Amino acid sequence: MLIDMTRDDDLQTLLLAVHALTRIAALDTQTDAPAAQWRTLTLLRDHGPQRLGDLARLSRVTQPGMTRLVHQLDATGLVERRRHPEDSRVSVIAATAEGLTALDGWYEQFRTALAPHVADLSDSEWDAVSLTASALSRRVGMVPTATGHDETPDDEDDADTTEDRGALVGAAREEEVVR
């Protein structure tokens, strides 16, 4: 039975599936590092050095929570405090080369852990995932990674992905895993 999904339903389904995949990969990697560590390093990589309060806001945690996390990351050499380039009275938190190397290693573990869970996607499903990842990355200001597409439509009217979207939603419902 095909359910008529709205765009809001599609976004909700996408978010829930991504969260489920994230949990699965986190469990499969069996890392002791908290997810907040990787999120913080990713924010520093993507946004550059940040004041502690700004970093807490970007990460959606309290400032005291971010202070604790930064102390832990600093103690392990993954971040460092630097003077603000425009105001020497202010310090900023920056990822170290060691921190960025650790982040790259974690992302590789993450990809490896996810691979078996998506290995049986069809080419058309991968095309839909690639198109969605690229389009949404652009919308939130991320630089999309190479997708293998020569061009990606800027407007949803440029391509009809209804069949692929329906296939992905159906596959997501059939393979939903709760751990």
C-alpha positions in Angstrom: 0.0 0.0 0.0 1.5 3.3 -1.1 1.0 6.2 1.3 0.7 9.7 0.0 3.6 11.5 1.8 3.9 15.2 2.1 7.2 17.0 1.9 7.1 17.5 5.6 6.6 13.7 6.0 9.5 13.1 3.7 11.8 15.4 5.7 10.7 13.7 9.0 11.3 10.3 7.5 14.7 11.4 6.3 15.7 12.8 9.7 14.5 9.7 11.5 16.4 7.4 9.2 19.6 9.5 9.5 19.3 9.4 13.3 18.8 5.7 13.2 21.8 5.2 11.0 23.9 7.4 13.2 22.9 5.3 16.3 23.6 2.1 14.5 27.0 3.3 13.3 27.9 4.6 16.8 27.1 1.2 18.3 28.9 -0.7 15.6 32.1 1.4 15.9 32.1 0.6 19.7 34.0 3.9 20.4 34.2 5.2 23.9 34.4 8.8 22.7 31.2 10.8 23.2 29.3 11.9 20.1 29.7 15.5 21.4 33.4 15.2 20.9 33.1 14.4 17.2 30.3 17.0 16.7 32.5 19.7 18.4 35.6 18.8 16.2 33.4 18.9 13.1 32.0 22.3 14.0 35.6 23.6 14.6 36.7 22.1 11.3 33.8 23.6 9.4 33.5 27.0 11.2 37.0 27.6 12.3 38.1 28.6 15.8 35.2 29.7 18.0 34.6 31.4 21.3 33.5 29.0 24.0 30.0 30.4 24.2 29.6 30.5 20.4 30.8 26.9 20.2 28.3 25.9 22.9 25.5 27.6 20.9 26.5 25.9 17.6 26.6 22.5 19.4 23.3 23.2 21.2 24.8 22.4 24.7 25.1 24.6 27.8 28.3 26.7 28.2 29.3 24.7 31.4 28.8 21.5 29.4 31.0 22.8 26.6 33.6 24.0 29.1 33.9 20.4 30.5 34.1 19.0 27.0 36.7 21.5 25.8 38.8 20.7 28.9 38.7 17.0 28.1 39.5 17.6 24.4 42.3 20.0 25.4 43.8 17.4 27.8 43.9 14.8 25.0 45.4 17.3 22.5 42.4 17.4 20.2 41.8 21.1 20.7 43.7 24.1 21.9 42.9 27.6 23.2 44.2 30.5 21.1 44.0 34.2 21.4 41.2 35.8 19.4 42.9 37.4 16.3 41.0 40.7 16.8 40.8 40.9 20.6 43.8 39.5 22.6 41.7 39.5 25.8 39.4 36.8 24.3 40.4 33.2 23.7 39.0 30.9 21.0 38.9 27.1 20.8 40.5 25.6 17.7 40.9 22.0 16.5 44.5 20.8 16.5 46.1 18.8 13.6 45.8 15.8 15.9 42.1 16.5 16.5 41.4 16.8 12.8 43.3 13.5 12.1 41.3 11.8 14.8 38.1 13.2 13.3 39.1 11.9 9.9 39.7 8.5 11.4 36.4 8.5 13.1 34.6 9.4 9.9 36.3 6.5 8.2 35.2 4.1 11.0 31.7 5.6 10.7 31.6 5.0 6.9 32.9 1.5 7.4 30.3 0.7 10.0 27.5 2.1 7.8 28.5 0.3 4.6 26.9 -3.1 5.4 23.6 -1.4 6.3 23.3 0.3 2.9 25.2 -2.1 0.7 22.1 -3.4 -1.0 20.7 -0.1 -2.2 20.0 -0.1 -5.9 21.7 2.4 -8.2 18.6 4.5 -8.4 18.4 4.6 -4.6 22.0 5.7 -4.4 21.2 8.4 -7.0 18.4 9.6 -4.8 20.6 9.6 -1.7 23.3 11.4 -3.6 20.9 14.0 -5.0 19.3 14.5 -1.6 22.6 14.8 0.2 23.9 17.4 -2.3 20.7 19.4 -2.3 20.3 19.5 1.5 24.0 20.2 2.0 23.7 23.3 -0.2 20.6 24.5 1.6 22.4 24.4 5.0 25.6 26.0 3.7 27.7 22.8 3.6 29.9 22.2 0.7 28.5 19.0 -0.8 31.0 16.1 -1.4 31.5 14.7 -4.9 28.5 12.7 -5.8 29.3 11.4 -9.2 26.6 13.5 -10.8 27.6 15.8 -13.6 25.0 18.3 -12.5 22.5 18.5 -9.7 19.2 20.4 -10.3 18.9 23.6 -8.3 15.1 23.4 -8.4 13.0 20.4 -7.5 11.0 21.0 -10.7 14.1 20.2 -12.8 13.9 16.5 -11.9 11.2 14.1 -11.0 12.4 12.1 -8.1 9.0 10.9 -6.9 9.6 7.3 -7.8 13.0 7.3 -6.1 11.6 9.1 -3.0 8.9 6.5 -2.7 11.4 3.7 -3.1 13.6 5.2 -0.4 10.7 5.8 2.0 9.5 2.2 1.5 13.0 0.8 2.0 13.4 2.9 5.2 10.1 1.6 6.6 11.0 -2.0 5.8 14.5 -1.8 7.2 13.9 0.4 10.2 16.1 -0.9 13.0 15.8 0.2 16.6 18.7 -0.6 18.8 
